[in-house]
């Protein structure tokens, strides 16, 4: 195996660990609620507890990755993720479960930025876009695709474990990819290290606590109401702390969020699109997985199978779309993809009380999956390709942190979006919100993204 191929597989497996957990947890949420209780608020915290620390600490991890080496940071993340996964399986109540999920998110923060930074430091140009496309297809795609080539999605595995054994076992399925990745990391030498680098720990605390307070207010507001003092205090306090975090990043000697990155057009426009699109993606995945089980009456296994068409389309199309975006530029793909996903979400409005997956859900899944396959690779390539390779770690971290924060905010607000109860009317409201966010994200890309100049060798 060549060194570049080895690096690609390390990046794929490391990211796959974090992405697999994210896809598995949605189908496990109803079973977690049945065993531990807590209702919709607990389900939101199980997802958002992970996303708070993942989104906030990913910025710190990106800085550490650039300063001390991608391989070093990745090893920390892999070991921590495995330990936290074991803690989740042993959680006796919702509080311990959420705390363990926050620890798992902290470990996951060290995985994705390092993996994409490895790719962007090893590949360039059209080869980089194609490599990112391959990374997307395999990491977001399937577990079995990495081992046997069969196209079985992570949610299906998680759903089967929930139905046949326990939701707790669904959080242990990442042990094998963790072990394989640690083995592949042996002998990989980091390209650059800066031992004199400093990490902005004060900024990290401001970011984490600020986001945590905002999410607490959004999740608990439907239950406690606006009159409860905890809601305005946490929302206002979280907003102030996050604003202080941004102010500090303007003056900190070693900022974890270098604001000068946003002077690059494709970087800031791409991240605005990321905010809208990934808020919609997270909301869609959360609502769909819960409604298919609690509203439509499907088992966890069947709810996992419901997403299989999107998985297959991702595997078949992402790498090819990545190569095409490297050749023709990302703008068109970043426009068409989200608009198609918006149309796919609107097709979910055909769901009725007399539920039929084949006529009411499958068409939307197919259209949504085509749009997702068209969008993901070009979006990643446009954002990371606009930043010099030496800062690829922090650029990747910023983009991934923004996508996770967007997701945690949309899930925190799900109670308000669906009207407090995830019934059929709430499902409709969520589908419309998802469609609106997606379409606006596509229009932002159309208006703001610029295709990079093509080199003579690419034009031939």
N, C-alpha and C positions, 0 to 999 in steps of 0.2 A: 504494500500500500504506500503510495507516494505521500510526502509530507503534506501537500495541499489537500489531498483526499482525506487524510487522517484528520486534519484541522476541520474540514467541512463536517465530518461525522461527529467529531467532538462537539462542535457548535450545535449540530442537529440534536444530539442526545441530551446535551445540557439544557437547551431550551425546551425540549420535549418533556423533560421532568416537570418543569413549571407549568407548561401548557396542558399537559395531561391532567394534572391535579385540578386545574381550572375547569376543564370540561367534565371531569368526573363528579365534582362536588355538586353541580346543579341537579343531576338526577338523584343524588343521595339526600337532598334537602327534605323531601317529604318523610323519608324514613327517619331522619334525624329528629324531625319534629314529633313523630309518633313515639319515639323512645325517650327523648329528653324533654319534650315540651317547649313552650315559648312562642309558638305560632310564627307569624310572618316576621316579627321583629328578630327572633332568633335566627331564622333563615337568612335574613338580610345581614346580620352580624357575622354569621359563619362565612359569608362571601366577603363582606367589607372589612372584617378584621384582618383578613389576609391581604386585601388590596391596600389598606392604609399603610402598613409597614412595607409592603412591596413597592408601592409608589413613592413613598417618602425616602426610604433607604436606598432605592435604586440610584438616586442621584449621588449619594455618598459612595456607593459601590462603583459607579462609573468613574469617579475621581480616583478611587483606590486602584481601579483596574488600569488606568493610564499611568498612575504613579508607581505601582508596585508589581504590575504584571497580570495579564489576563488569566494565565494558568493558576496562579496563586489565589486569586479572587474566586475562580471557579471551584477550586478544591474546597474552600471555606463554605461556599454555597451548597455544594453537593453533600458534604458531611452534615451540615446544619439542617438541611432539608430532610435528610433521612432520619435524624434524631427527632425532629419535630413531628414527622409523620407517625412515628411510634407513639409519641405522646398523645396525638389525636386519637389513635385507636384505643387508648386507655382512659379517655376523658369520661368522668362519671356524671358530669352535669354541663349545662350550656356555658357557664362561665369558664370552666377549665377548657372546654372545647374551643371557645373563642380566643382565649389566651394562647393556646397551642397553635391555632391558626395564625395568630399574629406573629408568633415565633417562626412559623413556616414561611410566612410572607417575607420576614426579614432575611431568611436564608435564600429564598427565591430571588431576592433583589440582587444577589451576587451572581446569578446565573445568566440571565438574558443579555445584559449589556456586554459581558465578557464574551459570550458566544458570538454575537454579531460583530463585535470588535475584532475577533479573530478572523472572521470572513473578510471584513473590509481592509484589514492589514495584509491579507494574503492575496486577494484578487483585486482587479481594477477594471474599469470600463464595462463593456458588455459582458465579460466573464463574471464580473462582480454581480451584475444584475441577475444573470442566470444562476449564480451560486446562491443568491438570496432567494430566488424563486424555488430552488431545490430545497433550501432550508425551510421555506414556508410550507411547501407541500408535505414535507416529512414531519416537521415538528407539530404543525397544527392538524395534520392529517390523521395518522393512525398508529396505534401501537404495533399491530401485526404487520403493517407495511414495513416496519424496521426489521422484522425478524423473518417473516415467511413470505412477504409480498401480498398477503391477503388484505383486503380493504375493510377492516373492522375498526370502528371509531372508539376512542376512549370512553365516550358516554355509554356505548354498548357494554363494554367490559364492566364499567362501574355499575350499570343497571343490573347486569347479570349477578354480580356479587351482592348487590343489595337484595335482590329477589331470592337468591339461592343460599346466601350465607348471612352477611351482615354489612351494613354500610361502613362499619369500621375497617373491614378488609379492603374496601375500595381505596383507602388512603395508603395502602401498603404496596400497590402495584407498581410504584415507581422505584422500588428497591433494585430491580434488575438493571434498568437503564442507568441508575446512579453508579452501580458497581462497574458496569461496562465503561462508562465515561471516565471514572477514576483510573481504570486500567489503561485506557487509551492516552490519558494525560501523562503517563510515565514517559520521561525523556523529551517532552515538548518544552522548548526553551522560549521564554518570553522575549519579544523583540526589543522592548524598551522598558527601563525602570528608572525612576527618578527618586532616589532615597531622600532627597531634601524636600520633597513635596509635603504640604500640610493639608489636613482635612478639616473643613469647617464644621466642627461638632455642634457649635451653637446654632448654626443654620439648620443642621439636621434636626435638632430638638424643636426649633421653632416650626419647621415644616411638618414634622410628625404630630406634634401636639395640636397645631392649628388645624390640620386635616382631620385629626381625630375628633376634635370638638365640633367641627362643621358636620361631620358624618353622624355623630351622636345626635345633634339637633335635628337633622333631616330624618333619621330613622325613627326617633322617639316622638317626633311632633304629632303624627297621626294618633298615637296612643295617649300621650300626656296632654296634648292641646296647646295652643299658643298662650293660654293664660298661665300655664305652669312656668315658674321662674327659670327652671333649668333650660328651657328651649331658647328664649331670647339671649340668655347669658352665654350659652355655649355657641350659638350661631354668631353672635357679635364678637365674643372672645376669640373664636376660631378665625373669623375674618381678620381681626386685628393682628393676631399672631402670624397668620400667613402673609399679611401685608408687611409686617416687620421682617419676615423672612426674605421677601423680595427686595426690600430696602437694603437689608444687610448684604445681599448678593451684589449690590452695586458698589459696595465699599470693602467687602472682605478681601483679604490678600489672596486666599485660595478658595474662591466660591465653588460650591457644589453645583450651582446652576449659573454657568457663565452667560450673562445676559447678552454679551456681544455676539453669541451664536445667532441670535434672532435678528441680527442685521442682514443675514443672508436670506434672500427672498424665498427660495424654495424651502429653506429650513422653517421659517416662521409660518409661511402659508401651509406647508405640509403638516405642521403641528396644529394649526387651527382646524384643518380637515380631520386630522387624527382625533382631536377632541370630540368633534361632532360624530364621527363615524364610530369610534370605539365606545362612546357613551351609548349609542344605539345598539351596537353589537352586544354589549354586556346586558343591557336591558332586555333585548330580544331573547338571549340565551337563558336568562334567569326566569323570565315570565313563561316562556314556552315550555321549559322543562317542568316547572311546577304545575302549570295548567293542564298539560297533557296527562299528568297523573291525578291531580286533585280535582280537576274539572271534567276532563274527558274520560277518566277512569282507566287509563292505560297503566300497565305495570312499569316498574323502573326499567326493565329490559326493553320493552317496546318503546318507551320514551327515548331510550338511548338509540334504538334502531331508527327512530324517526329522523335523526340527523344524519343518517348514513348517506343519503344522496348528496348532501353538501360535502361530506368527507371525500366521496368518490370524485366529485368534480374538482375539489382542491388538488387531489393527487394527480388527476389527469391533466389539469390545465395550468397549475401555478408555475411550474418550471418553464413551460413554453411561453406563457405570458411574460414571465420575467425576462426571457431572452428577447422577446419582441419589444418590450419596453426599453431594454438596453439599446435596441437598434433604432426605434422610432421616437423614443422619448416617452416620459410617463404621463403627460398631461391628459391625453385622450382616455387612457385606461383609468386614470384617477377620477375622471368625470363620469364615464359610462358605468363603471363598476358600482359606485354608491347609488346612482339613480336606479339601476336594476335592482339593487338590494331594497331600495325604498318601494319599488313596485312589488317585489316579492312579499314584503311585509304587508302591503295593502291587500294582497291576495288572501292573507290570513283572516280577513274580515268575512270570508265565506264560511268560517267555522260556525256550526249550529249546535243546538242542544242534542239533536240526533246526529252524533258525531260520526264522520267518515274520514279516516286519514287519507285515503287515496284521492278523494275529490276535493277535500277542504284544506288539507295541509301540504300534501306532496307537491302540487303545482307551485305554491309559494316557496317551498324548500328548494326546488330546482332553480327557479329564477333567482332566489337569494344566493344560492350556491354559485351560480355562474357569475353573478356580480361580485361576490367575495373573491372568487378566483381571479377575476380581472383586476381587482383593486389592490390586493394586499402587497404583492411583490413590487409593483411600480411605486406604491406609496413609500415603502421602506427604502427602495433604491433611490428615489428622488430626494428624500430627507438626508440619508447618510451619504449619498454621493455628492451632496453640496458642501460637505465639510471635509477639510484635509484629514488624511489618514491618521496623523499624529493625535488628533482629538476625536477619533472615532469612538472611543470608549465612552466619553462623556456625552457625545452627540447621541449615541445609541441609548444611553441611560436616560437622557432628557426625553427623547421620543417615547420610550417605553414607559417612563414614569407618567408622562402626560396621558398616554392611553389607559394606564391603570387608574389614575386619578379620575379621569373621565368616567370610567366604568364604575368606580366606587360611588361617585356622586349620583349617577343615574340609578344605581341600585338602592342607594340610601333614599332616593326620592320616589321609589316605586310605590310606597303606600299612598302618597299624594297623587301620583299619576293614575293608579288604578282605582282610586276612591276608597282605599282602606281595605277592600276585599278583592281577591283575585278570582272573581266570578267571570262569566262570559262578557259582561259589559266592561269590566276592568281589563280583560284581555283585549277587547276592541280598542280601548283607549290607549293601551300600551302599543298596539300595532300601529296606530296613527302617529304616535309620538316617534316611534322608531323610523317610520317612513319619512316624516318631516326632517328629522336629524340627518338621515342618509342623503336625501335629495339636496338639502342645503350644503352638506359636505361636498357633494359632487360639484355644485355650482361654485363653491369656494375654490376648488381645484381648477375649474375651467377658467375662472377669472384671474387667479393668482399664480399658478404654476407655470414655469418657463422650461421648455425642453432645452437641455444642454446642447452646446454646439457639437456636431458630429465630427469626429476625427476623419481624415481622408481614408484611413483603412476601414472605418466603419461604414463609409458611404459607398465603398466599392461593392 
